[in-house]
Amino acid sequence: MNAVAQPELLEVATRLAKLAGRGRPKALHKLAGGKNNRVFSIETDGAPLVLKSYFKDPRDPRDRLAAEWTFLQRAWQLGVRAIPEPLASDPQARAGLYSYVAGRKLNVGEVSAAHVDAAIDFVLAINRAPRDLIALALGSEACFSLAQHLNTVEQRIARLQSLDPEAPQLDDAVRFVAKSLMPAWAGVKQRAAREAQALGLPMDTDIAAEDICASPSDFGFHNALVEDGKVTFLDFEYAGRDDPAKLISDFFCQPEIPVPVEHHARFIARIADGLALSPESRARCAILLDTYRVKWTCIILNEFLPVGAARRAYSSPDERATRSAVQLVKAQAKLAEINS
């Protein structure tokens, strides 16, 4: 792996490594992944480290470093070790230093019941009693009522009415949104409302405070490495306080390393039992899966939005045409899950 010429980032890495009492950095090596940020392994005169340089744009106000750093510090203090150790951060430089995690990503079709249990165990570990969440900010697009879940998707649908006019395959994307995504969403939204009414779940009532959890957000095996049977989870820039129903639905909707839906009921049962969720929260976990399939279809189409393209260009410049074609195919496949 060849070193990359990033003298400013190497300087940041050197400063942070000194603060953390780690070996002196000698070179940076770009790591694969990091769709929204730049991630580098750091060659040092000791153990390797990881430097993460976080995306920032006025159109995207989320403080990704603060969200990830706070989440990891809290989890590490709870004794959770299925994560990188947070070592030092520099908010001004928008950079964080972490321990290096060895391992590989799972392949599509490789996710087993044991892997799913490792994910459940992780969620329960970061929410062990006493579940003090005061240090955590809200998770990205946190939702605390059924109406908020549906409104979040409505907002994403609305954003897709103004696609980037310079996006490759723009006409195909416009047609897919109008002819496929919007009709599917209308049906899903009506069905969710009917199911909520049948179960006696009010749309506008906030969930009980004791049902709120610490959520990794964007949680799944696309953000995990496996080594010698151990699963380590990565990337918590969207983490915070949230509804367990959103955590579970996101876990089963992320498209990169799909989790077989056959594990859905068991995942809900173990999380609900472990967190002592109310009957209302258990029911909400069960009825939102198709809502989040629509939401993830929208997320996949972020490539066709100006700010989404800017984030991708920050981590991987000059690849937009290829990404656009791939993302459109992924969006079509995700939406098709609703009818499966």
BALOBA-1460 file (C-alpha; in Angstrom, 3 decimals):
// residues 340
<rec num="1" residu="m" x="0.000" y="0.000" z="0.000"/>
<rec num="2" residu="n" x="1.569" y="3.248" z="-1.146"/>
<rec num="3" residu="a" x="1.792" y="6.263" z="1.135"/>
<rec num="4" residu="v" x="-0.220" y="9.332" z="0.152"/>
<rec num="5" residu="a" x="1.131" y="12.861" z="0.120"/>
<rec num="6" residu="q" x="-1.001" y="14.671" z="2.706"/>
<rec num="7" residu="p" x="1.480" y="16.849" z="4.646"/>
<rec num="8" residu="e" x="-1.218" y="18.827" z="6.475"/>
<rec num="9" residu="l" x="-2.999" y="15.684" z="7.630"/>
<rec num="10" residu="l" x="0.291" y="14.052" z="8.593"/>
<rec num="11" residu="e" x="0.965" y="17.090" z="10.770"/>
<rec num="12" residu="v" x="-2.463" y="16.693" z="12.399"/>
<rec num="13" residu="a" x="-1.808" y="12.972" z="12.908"/>
<rec num="14" residu="t" x="1.563" y="13.723" z="14.509"/>
<rec num="15" residu="r" x="0.026" y="16.220" z="16.918"/>
<rec num="16" residu="l" x="-2.823" y="13.882" z="17.889"/>
<rec num="17" residu="a" x="-0.537" y="10.871" z="18.295"/>
<rec num="18" residu="k" x="1.628" y="12.883" z="20.670"/>
<rec num="19" residu="l" x="-1.451" y="13.867" z="22.704"/>
<rec num="20" residu="a" x="-2.468" y="10.205" z="22.873"/>
<rec num="21" residu="g" x="1.018" y="9.032" z="23.833"/>
<rec num="22" residu="r" x="1.321" y="6.856" z="20.724"/>
<rec num="23" residu="g" x="4.121" y="6.258" z="18.243"/>
<rec num="24" residu="r" x="5.250" y="9.013" z="15.904"/>
<rec num="25" residu="p" x="3.466" y="8.878" z="12.509"/>
<rec num="26" residu="k" x="5.726" y="8.295" z="9.506"/>
<rec num="27" residu="a" x="3.235" y="7.991" z="6.626"/>
<rec num="28" residu="l" x="-0.460" y="7.939" z="5.761"/>
<rec num="29" residu="h" x="-2.157" y="5.267" z="3.655"/>
<rec num="30" residu="k" x="-5.664" y="5.814" z="2.253"/>
<rec num="31" residu="l" x="-8.133" y="3.189" z="3.400"/>
<rec num="32" residu="a" x="-11.015" y="1.924" z="1.296"/>
<rec num="33" residu="g" x="-14.553" y="2.914" z="2.292"/>
<rec num="34" residu="g" x="-15.156" y="6.230" z="4.002"/>
<rec num="35" residu="k" x="-17.974" y="7.333" z="1.708"/>
<rec num="36" residu="n" x="-18.425" y="10.671" z="3.484"/>
<rec num="37" residu="n" x="-14.959" y="11.205" z="4.967"/>
<rec num="38" residu="r" x="-11.299" y="10.496" z="4.339"/>
<rec num="39" residu="v" x="-9.849" y="7.654" z="6.361"/>
<rec num="40" residu="f" x="-6.152" y="6.806" z="6.586"/>
<rec num="41" residu="s" x="-4.103" y="4.145" z="8.302"/>
<rec num="42" residu="i" x="-1.072" y="5.695" z="9.952"/>
<rec num="43" residu="e" x="2.293" y="3.996" z="9.774"/>
<rec num="44" residu="t" x="4.140" y="4.780" z="13.009"/>
<rec num="45" residu="d" x="7.259" y="3.671" z="14.837"/>
<rec num="46" residu="g" x="4.870" y="1.665" z="17.020"/>
<rec num="47" residu="a" x="1.413" y="0.165" z="16.481"/>
<rec num="48" residu="p" x="-0.561" y="1.441" z="13.463"/>
<rec num="49" residu="l" x="-3.285" y="4.025" z="14.015"/>
<rec num="50" residu="v" x="-6.212" y="5.463" z="12.057"/>
<rec num="51" residu="l" x="-6.855" y="9.108" z="11.217"/>
<rec num="52" residu="k" x="-10.290" y="10.197" z="10.123"/>
<rec num="53" residu="s" x="-10.772" y="13.552" z="8.383"/>
<rec num="54" residu="y" x="-14.428" y="14.574" z="8.491"/>
<rec num="55" residu="f" x="-16.495" y="16.158" z="5.736"/>
<rec num="56" residu="k" x="-17.907" y="19.637" z="6.347"/>
<rec num="57" residu="d" x="-20.260" y="21.669" z="4.183"/>
<rec num="58" residu="p" x="-22.581" y="24.607" z="5.052"/>
<rec num="59" residu="r" x="-25.470" y="22.636" z="3.509"/>
<rec num="60" residu="d" x="-24.797" y="19.722" z="5.877"/>
<rec num="61" residu="p" x="-24.597" y="21.079" z="9.437"/>
<rec num="62" residu="r" x="-24.065" y="17.762" z="11.244"/>
<rec num="63" residu="d" x="-20.908" y="17.696" z="13.378"/>
<rec num="64" residu="r" x="-19.737" y="14.240" z="12.393"/>
<rec num="65" residu="l" x="-16.602" y="14.288" z="14.523"/>
<rec num="66" residu="a" x="-18.489" y="15.290" z="17.681"/>
<rec num="67" residu="a" x="-21.146" y="12.629" z="17.158"/>
<rec num="68" residu="e" x="-18.636" y="9.833" z="16.619"/>
<rec num="69" residu="w" x="-16.207" y="10.958" z="19.289"/>
<rec num="70" residu="t" x="-18.872" y="11.311" z="22.000"/>
<rec num="71" residu="f" x="-20.428" y="7.957" z="21.123"/>
<rec num="72" residu="l" x="-17.087" y="6.102" z="21.137"/>
<rec num="73" residu="q" x="-15.902" y="7.699" z="24.381"/>
<rec num="74" residu="r" x="-19.139" y="6.739" z="26.128"/>
<rec num="75" residu="a" x="-19.069" y="3.176" z="24.762"/>
<rec num="76" residu="w" x="-15.398" y="2.725" z="25.694"/>
<rec num="77" residu="q" x="-16.107" y="3.936" z="29.239"/>
<rec num="78" residu="l" x="-18.893" y="1.338" z="29.456"/>
<rec num="79" residu="g" x="-16.318" y="-1.350" z="28.713"/>
<rec num="80" residu="v" x="-17.432" y="-1.974" z="25.142"/>
<rec num="81" residu="r" x="-14.467" y="-3.215" z="23.105"/>
<rec num="82" residu="a" x="-16.126" y="-4.132" z="19.799"/>
<rec num="83" residu="i" x="-15.147" y="-0.649" z="18.564"/>
<rec num="84" residu="p" x="-11.978" y="1.306" z="17.777"/>
<rec num="85" residu="e" x="-10.513" y="3.051" z="20.805"/>
<rec num="86" residu="p" x="-10.918" y="6.847" z="20.616"/>
<rec num="87" residu="l" x="-7.464" y="8.316" z="21.231"/>
<rec num="88" residu="a" x="-7.470" y="12.053" z="20.454"/>
<rec num="89" residu="s" x="-9.450" y="14.583" z="18.425"/>
<rec num="90" residu="d" x="-9.045" y="18.056" z="16.946"/>
<rec num="91" residu="p" x="-12.403" y="19.770" z="16.331"/>
<rec num="92" residu="q" x="-10.768" y="22.698" z="14.538"/>
<rec num="93" residu="a" x="-9.051" y="20.381" z="12.060"/>
<rec num="94" residu="r" x="-12.156" y="18.130" z="11.985"/>
<rec num="95" residu="a" x="-9.993" y="15.080" z="12.625"/>
<rec num="96" residu="g" x="-10.017" y="12.133" z="15.008"/>
<rec num="97" residu="l" x="-7.347" y="9.592" z="15.925"/>
<rec num="98" residu="y" x="-8.373" y="6.001" z="16.644"/>
<rec num="99" residu="s" x="-6.801" y="2.609" z="17.224"/>
<rec num="100" residu="y" x="-6.317" y="0.484" z="14.140"/>
<rec num="101" residu="v" x="-8.727" y="-2.443" z="13.744"/>
<rec num="102" residu="a" x="-7.588" y="-5.447" z="11.726"/>
<rec num="103" residu="g" x="-10.113" y="-7.528" z="9.826"/>
<rec num="104" residu="r" x="-12.151" y="-7.828" z="6.690"/>
<rec num="105" residu="k" x="-15.644" y="-6.926" z="5.624"/>
<rec num="106" residu="l" x="-18.203" y="-9.667" z="5.308"/>
<rec num="107" residu="n" x="-19.227" y="-10.570" z="1.794"/>
<rec num="108" residu="v" x="-22.782" y="-10.303" z="0.512"/>
<rec num="109" residu="g" x="-24.608" y="-13.457" z="1.529"/>
<rec num="110" residu="e" x="-22.166" y="-14.243" z="4.340"/>
<rec num="111" residu="v" x="-24.140" y="-12.743" z="7.248"/>
<rec num="112" residu="s" x="-25.016" y="-15.521" z="9.696"/>
<rec num="113" residu="a" x="-27.125" y="-15.810" z="12.843"/>
<rec num="114" residu="a" x="-23.903" y="-15.523" z="14.856"/>
<rec num="115" residu="h" x="-23.051" y="-12.216" z="13.181"/>
<rec num="116" residu="v" x="-26.561" y="-10.914" z="13.848"/>
<rec num="117" residu="d" x="-26.254" y="-11.965" z="17.496"/>
<rec num="118" residu="a" x="-22.971" y="-10.037" z="17.710"/>
<rec num="119" residu="a" x="-24.795" y="-6.940" z="16.462"/>
<rec num="120" residu="i" x="-27.575" y="-7.426" z="19.008"/>
<rec num="121" residu="d" x="-25.033" y="-7.933" z="21.792"/>
<rec num="122" residu="f" x="-23.343" y="-4.682" z="20.761"/>
<rec num="123" residu="v" x="-26.589" y="-2.703" z="20.913"/>
<rec num="124" residu="l" x="-27.397" y="-4.152" z="24.331"/>
<rec num="125" residu="a" x="-23.857" y="-3.418" z="25.581"/>
<rec num="126" residu="i" x="-24.007" y="0.275" z="24.664"/>
<rec num="127" residu="n" x="-27.398" y="0.446" z="26.400"/>
<rec num="128" residu="r" x="-26.589" y="-1.468" z="29.564"/>
<rec num="129" residu="a" x="-28.181" y="-0.177" z="32.758"/>
<rec num="130" residu="p" x="-28.173" y="2.483" z="33.970"/>
<rec num="131" residu="r" x="-28.977" y="3.797" z="30.492"/>
<rec num="132" residu="d" x="-27.709" y="7.363" z="30.983"/>
<rec num="133" residu="l" x="-27.973" y="9.080" z="27.595"/>
<rec num="134" residu="i" x="-27.565" y="12.685" z="28.696"/>
<rec num="135" residu="a" x="-24.125" y="13.044" z="27.050"/>
<rec num="136" residu="l" x="-25.412" y="11.939" z="23.657"/>
<rec num="137" residu="a" x="-26.861" y="14.343" z="21.122"/>
<rec num="138" residu="l" x="-29.795" y="13.290" z="18.999"/>
<rec num="139" residu="g" x="-29.001" y="10.703" z="16.371"/>
<rec num="140" residu="s" x="-29.164" y="11.809" z="12.762"/>
<rec num="141" residu="e" x="-32.844" y="12.190" z="11.795"/>
<rec num="142" residu="a" x="-33.868" y="10.886" z="15.229"/>
<rec num="143" residu="c" x="-37.569" y="10.042" z="15.461"/>
<rec num="144" residu="f" x="-39.699" y="9.746" z="18.579"/>
<rec num="145" residu="s" x="-43.192" y="9.198" z="17.168"/>
<rec num="146" residu="l" x="-44.699" y="7.343" z="14.236"/>
<rec num="147" residu="a" x="-45.554" y="10.662" z="12.625"/>
<rec num="148" residu="q" x="-41.910" y="11.734" z="12.807"/>
<rec num="149" residu="h" x="-40.792" y="8.515" z="11.120"/>
<rec num="150" residu="l" x="-43.192" y="9.130" z="8.237"/>
<rec num="151" residu="n" x="-42.419" y="12.852" z="8.027"/>
<rec num="152" residu="t" x="-38.694" y="12.142" z="7.757"/>
<rec num="153" residu="v" x="-39.337" y="10.044" z="4.668"/>
<rec num="154" residu="e" x="-41.678" y="12.713" z="3.286"/>
<rec num="155" residu="q" x="-38.866" y="15.250" z="3.582"/>
<rec num="156" residu="r" x="-36.454" y="12.980" z="1.743"/>
<rec num="157" residu="i" x="-39.012" y="12.396" z="-0.993"/>
<rec num="158" residu="a" x="-39.462" y="16.172" z="-1.284"/>
<rec num="159" residu="r" x="-35.707" y="16.734" z="-1.660"/>
<rec num="160" residu="l" x="-35.688" y="14.335" z="-4.580"/>
<rec num="161" residu="q" x="-37.977" y="16.685" z="-6.489"/>
<rec num="162" residu="s" x="-34.908" y="18.915" z="-7.086"/>
<rec num="163" residu="l" x="-32.138" y="16.703" z="-8.389"/>
<rec num="164" residu="d" x="-28.770" y="18.082" z="-9.376"/>
<rec num="165" residu="p" x="-29.125" y="19.131" z="-13.060"/>
<rec num="166" residu="e" x="-25.491" y="18.110" z="-13.625"/>
<rec num="167" residu="a" x="-25.950" y="14.583" z="-12.288"/>
<rec num="168" residu="p" x="-25.157" y="11.738" z="-14.692"/>
<rec num="169" residu="q" x="-28.231" y="9.674" z="-15.647"/>
<rec num="170" residu="l" x="-30.449" y="12.508" z="-14.492"/>
<rec num="171" residu="d" x="-33.398" y="11.593" z="-16.742"/>
<rec num="172" residu="d" x="-33.422" y="7.998" z="-15.505"/>
<rec num="173" residu="a" x="-33.342" y="9.157" z="-11.899"/>
<rec num="174" residu="v" x="-36.182" y="11.658" z="-12.421"/>
<rec num="175" residu="r" x="-38.291" y="8.977" z="-14.057"/>
<rec num="176" residu="f" x="-37.620" y="6.462" z="-11.272"/>
<rec num="177" residu="v" x="-38.595" y="8.954" z="-8.566"/>
<rec num="178" residu="a" x="-41.826" y="9.950" z="-10.319"/>
<rec num="179" residu="k" x="-42.978" y="6.591" z="-11.662"/>
<rec num="180" residu="s" x="-41.765" y="4.147" z="-9.025"/>
<rec num="181" residu="l" x="-40.666" y="5.735" z="-5.758"/>
<rec num="182" residu="m" x="-43.542" y="8.146" z="-5.168"/>
<rec num="183" residu="p" x="-46.359" y="5.637" z="-5.888"/>
<rec num="184" residu="a" x="-44.657" y="3.038" z="-3.690"/>
<rec num="185" residu="w" x="-44.346" y="5.541" z="-0.858"/>
<rec num="186" residu="a" x="-48.023" y="6.461" z="-1.068"/>
<rec num="187" residu="g" x="-48.964" y="2.822" z="-0.569"/>
<rec num="188" residu="v" x="-46.465" y="2.210" z="2.245"/>
<rec num="189" residu="k" x="-47.575" y="5.315" z="4.120"/>
<rec num="190" residu="q" x="-51.254" y="4.332" z="3.964"/>
<rec num="191" residu="r" x="-50.484" y="0.786" z="5.111"/>
<rec num="192" residu="a" x="-48.384" y="2.004" z="8.054"/>
<rec num="193" residu="a" x="-51.221" y="4.256" z="9.197"/>
<rec num="194" residu="r" x="-53.724" y="1.389" z="8.959"/>
<rec num="195" residu="e" x="-51.493" y="-0.985" z="10.907"/>
<rec num="196" residu="a" x="-50.840" y="1.624" z="13.595"/>
<rec num="197" residu="q" x="-54.563" y="2.221" z="13.984"/>
<rec num="198" residu="a" x="-55.263" y="-1.515" z="14.201"/>
<rec num="199" residu="l" x="-52.633" y="-1.844" z="16.947"/>
<rec num="200" residu="g" x="-53.885" y="1.218" z="18.828"/>
<rec num="201" residu="l" x="-50.680" y="3.182" z="18.251"/>
<rec num="202" residu="p" x="-51.231" y="6.959" z="18.106"/>
<rec num="203" residu="m" x="-49.340" y="8.648" z="15.290"/>
<rec num="204" residu="d" x="-48.362" y="11.858" z="17.099"/>
<rec num="205" residu="t" x="-47.601" y="10.655" z="20.637"/>
<rec num="206" residu="d" x="-43.909" y="10.588" z="21.579"/>
<rec num="207" residu="i" x="-42.445" y="7.315" z="22.755"/>
<rec num="208" residu="a" x="-41.761" y="6.908" z="26.465"/>
<rec num="209" residu="a" x="-38.405" y="8.259" z="27.650"/>
<rec num="210" residu="e" x="-37.410" y="4.806" z="28.923"/>
<rec num="211" residu="d" x="-37.840" y="3.421" z="25.393"/>
<rec num="212" residu="i" x="-35.219" y="5.767" z="23.917"/>
<rec num="213" residu="c" x="-31.842" y="4.132" z="23.281"/>
<rec num="214" residu="a" x="-28.269" y="4.913" z="22.357"/>
<rec num="215" residu="s" x="-28.134" y="4.178" z="18.647"/>
<rec num="216" residu="p" x="-25.056" y="3.693" z="16.438"/>
<rec num="217" residu="s" x="-27.158" y="4.883" z="13.456"/>
<rec num="218" residu="d" x="-26.218" y="3.739" z="9.935"/>
<rec num="219" residu="f" x="-25.697" y="0.427" z="11.713"/>
<rec num="220" residu="g" x="-24.888" y="-2.716" z="9.800"/>
<rec num="221" residu="f" x="-22.155" y="-4.968" z="8.510"/>
<rec num="222" residu="h" x="-21.122" y="-2.390" z="5.912"/>
<rec num="223" residu="n" x="-19.598" y="-0.665" z="8.954"/>
<rec num="224" residu="a" x="-17.973" y="-3.718" z="10.526"/>
<rec num="225" residu="l" x="-14.817" y="-5.814" z="10.289"/>
<rec num="226" residu="v" x="-14.455" y="-9.481" z="11.208"/>
<rec num="227" residu="e" x="-11.239" y="-11.042" z="12.517"/>
<rec num="228" residu="d" x="-10.934" y="-14.510" z="14.098"/>
<rec num="229" residu="g" x="-14.686" y="-14.656" z="14.645"/>
<rec num="230" residu="k" x="-14.842" y="-11.272" z="16.415"/>
<rec num="231" residu="v" x="-16.963" y="-8.482" z="14.920"/>
<rec num="232" residu="t" x="-15.791" y="-4.889" z="15.402"/>
<rec num="233" residu="f" x="-18.190" y="-2.076" z="14.534"/>
<rec num="234" residu="l" x="-17.056" y="1.197" z="12.939"/>
<rec num="235" residu="d" x="-18.289" y="4.619" z="11.823"/>
<rec num="236" residu="f" x="-20.574" y="6.357" z="14.299"/>
<rec num="237" residu="e" x="-20.789" y="9.851" z="12.846"/>
<rec num="238" residu="y" x="-24.608" y="9.692" z="12.849"/>
<rec num="239" residu="a" x="-24.898" y="8.170" z="16.352"/>
<rec num="240" residu="g" x="-26.977" y="9.481" z="19.244"/>
<rec num="241" residu="r" x="-30.273" y="9.149" z="21.107"/>
<rec num="242" residu="d" x="-33.002" y="7.572" z="19.006"/>
<rec num="243" residu="d" x="-35.962" y="5.213" z="18.713"/>
<rec num="244" residu="p" x="-34.997" y="1.503" z="18.740"/>
<rec num="245" residu="a" x="-37.498" y="1.017" z="15.900"/>
<rec num="246" residu="k" x="-35.327" y="3.227" z="13.694"/>
<rec num="247" residu="l" x="-32.142" y="1.410" z="14.688"/>
<rec num="248" residu="i" x="-33.676" y="-1.972" z="13.869"/>
<rec num="249" residu="s" x="-35.271" y="-0.849" z="10.612"/>
<rec num="250" residu="d" x="-32.042" y="0.779" z="9.421"/>
<rec num="251" residu="f" x="-30.098" y="-2.387" z="10.277"/>
<rec num="252" residu="f" x="-32.317" y="-4.464" z="7.997"/>
<rec num="253" residu="c" x="-32.424" y="-1.889" z="5.182"/>
<rec num="254" residu="q" x="-28.790" y="-0.879" z="4.643"/>
<rec num="255" residu="p" x="-28.018" y="-2.129" z="1.124"/>
<rec num="256" residu="e" x="-24.289" y="-2.839" z="1.050"/>
<rec num="257" residu="i" x="-24.150" y="-6.026" z="3.164"/>
<rec num="258" residu="p" x="-27.831" y="-7.000" z="3.471"/>
<rec num="259" residu="v" x="-29.036" y="-8.741" z="6.611"/>
<rec num="260" residu="p" x="-31.506" y="-11.549" z="5.799"/>
<rec num="261" residu="v" x="-35.008" y="-10.517" z="6.839"/>
<rec num="262" residu="e" x="-35.480" y="-13.940" z="8.430"/>
<rec num="263" residu="h" x="-33.598" y="-12.523" z="11.437"/>
<rec num="264" residu="h" x="-35.934" y="-9.522" z="11.808"/>
<rec num="265" residu="a" x="-38.382" y="-10.958" z="14.364"/>
<rec num="266" residu="r" x="-35.593" y="-12.403" z="16.532"/>
<rec num="267" residu="f" x="-33.673" y="-9.128" z="16.405"/>
<rec num="268" residu="i" x="-36.754" y="-7.245" z="17.604"/>
<rec num="269" residu="a" x="-37.444" y="-9.791" z="20.347"/>
<rec num="270" residu="r" x="-33.906" y="-9.752" z="21.770"/>
<rec num="271" residu="i" x="-33.593" y="-5.960" z="21.650"/>
<rec num="272" residu="a" x="-37.062" y="-5.480" z="23.138"/>
<rec num="273" residu="d" x="-36.354" y="-7.943" z="25.938"/>
<rec num="274" residu="g" x="-32.862" y="-6.611" z="26.603"/>
<rec num="275" residu="l" x="-33.984" y="-2.976" z="26.718"/>
<rec num="276" residu="a" x="-37.284" y="-3.781" z="28.463"/>
<rec num="277" residu="l" x="-39.201" y="-1.941" z="25.768"/>
<rec num="278" residu="s" x="-42.879" y="-1.203" z="26.151"/>
<rec num="279" residu="p" x="-45.463" y="-3.154" z="24.125"/>
<rec num="280" residu="e" x="-45.990" y="-0.007" z="22.030"/>
<rec num="281" residu="s" x="-42.316" y="0.132" z="21.095"/>
<rec num="282" residu="r" x="-42.266" y="-3.554" z="20.219"/>
<rec num="283" residu="a" x="-45.219" y="-3.024" z="17.869"/>
<rec num="284" residu="r" x="-43.624" y="0.064" z="16.309"/>
<rec num="285" residu="c" x="-40.447" y="-1.919" z="15.595"/>
<rec num="286" residu="a" x="-42.512" y="-4.438" z="13.653"/>
<rec num="287" residu="i" x="-44.489" y="-2.104" z="11.364"/>
<rec num="288" residu="l" x="-41.813" y="0.319" z="10.118"/>
<rec num="289" residu="l" x="-39.686" y="-1.938" z="7.906"/>
<rec num="290" residu="d" x="-41.266" y="-0.911" z="4.587"/>
<rec num="291" residu="t" x="-41.174" y="2.751" z="5.631"/>
<rec num="292" residu="y" x="-37.425" y="2.426" z="6.025"/>
<rec num="293" residu="r" x="-37.063" y="0.555" z="2.755"/>
<rec num="294" residu="v" x="-38.455" y="3.673" z="1.113"/>
<rec num="295" residu="k" x="-36.188" y="5.891" z="3.196"/>
<rec num="296" residu="w" x="-33.132" y="3.885" z="2.205"/>
<rec num="297" residu="t" x="-34.140" y="4.108" z="-1.422"/>
<rec num="298" residu="c" x="-33.999" y="7.875" z="-0.962"/>
<rec num="299" residu="i" x="-30.639" y="7.664" z="0.818"/>
<rec num="300" residu="i" x="-29.191" y="5.622" z="-2.029"/>
<rec num="301" residu="l" x="-30.299" y="8.373" z="-4.413"/>
<rec num="302" residu="n" x="-28.332" y="11.026" z="-2.476"/>
<rec num="303" residu="e" x="-25.776" y="10.767" z="-5.259"/>
<rec num="304" residu="f" x="-28.222" y="12.769" z="-7.385"/>
<rec num="305" residu="l" x="-28.437" y="15.614" z="-4.843"/>
<rec num="306" residu="p" x="-25.804" y="18.381" z="-4.808"/>
<rec num="307" residu="v" x="-24.736" y="17.971" z="-1.165"/>
<rec num="308" residu="g" x="-24.686" y="14.186" z="-1.440"/>
<rec num="309" residu="a" x="-22.435" y="14.360" z="-4.459"/>
<rec num="310" residu="a" x="-20.184" y="16.812" z="-2.615"/>
<rec num="311" residu="r" x="-19.721" y="14.379" z="0.282"/>
<rec num="312" residu="r" x="-18.830" y="11.549" z="-2.087"/>
<rec num="313" residu="a" x="-16.434" y="13.788" z="-4.025"/>
<rec num="314" residu="y" x="-14.693" y="14.670" z="-0.754"/>
<rec num="315" residu="s" x="-13.852" y="11.020" z="-0.105"/>
<rec num="316" residu="s" x="-13.506" y="9.754" z="-3.700"/>
<rec num="317" residu="p" x="-13.201" y="12.459" z="-6.366"/>
<rec num="318" residu="d" x="-13.701" y="11.880" z="-10.107"/>
<rec num="319" residu="e" x="-15.980" y="8.840" z="-9.791"/>
<rec num="320" residu="r" x="-19.451" y="10.379" z="-10.048"/>
<rec num="321" residu="a" x="-20.605" y="8.854" z="-13.322"/>
<rec num="322" residu="t" x="-19.853" y="5.350" z="-12.110"/>
<rec num="323" residu="r" x="-21.375" y="5.989" z="-8.693"/>
<rec num="324" residu="s" x="-24.568" y="7.401" z="-10.204"/>
<rec num="325" residu="a" x="-25.147" y="4.335" z="-12.357"/>
<rec num="326" residu="v" x="-24.482" y="1.964" z="-9.454"/>
<rec num="327" residu="q" x="-26.685" y="3.900" z="-7.031"/>
<rec num="328" residu="l" x="-29.639" y="3.962" z="-9.405"/>
<rec num="329" residu="v" x="-29.515" y="0.170" z="-9.737"/>
<rec num="330" residu="k" x="-29.261" y="-0.165" z="-5.942"/>
<rec num="331" residu="a" x="-32.246" y="2.145" z="-5.458"/>
<rec num="332" residu="q" x="-34.358" y="0.077" z="-7.823"/>
<rec num="333" residu="a" x="-33.400" y="-3.106" z="-5.967"/>
<rec num="334" residu="k" x="-34.144" y="-1.621" z="-2.534"/>
<rec num="335" residu="l" x="-37.595" y="-0.424" z="-3.601"/>
<rec num="336" residu="a" x="-38.364" y="-3.849" z="-5.058"/>
<rec num="337" residu="e" x="-37.979" y="-5.366" z="-1.572"/>
<rec num="338" residu="i" x="-41.321" y="-3.834" z="-0.636"/>
<rec num="339" residu="n" x="-43.090" y="-6.243" z="-2.968"/>
<rec num="340" residu="s" x="-40.959" y="-9.251" z="-2.088"/>
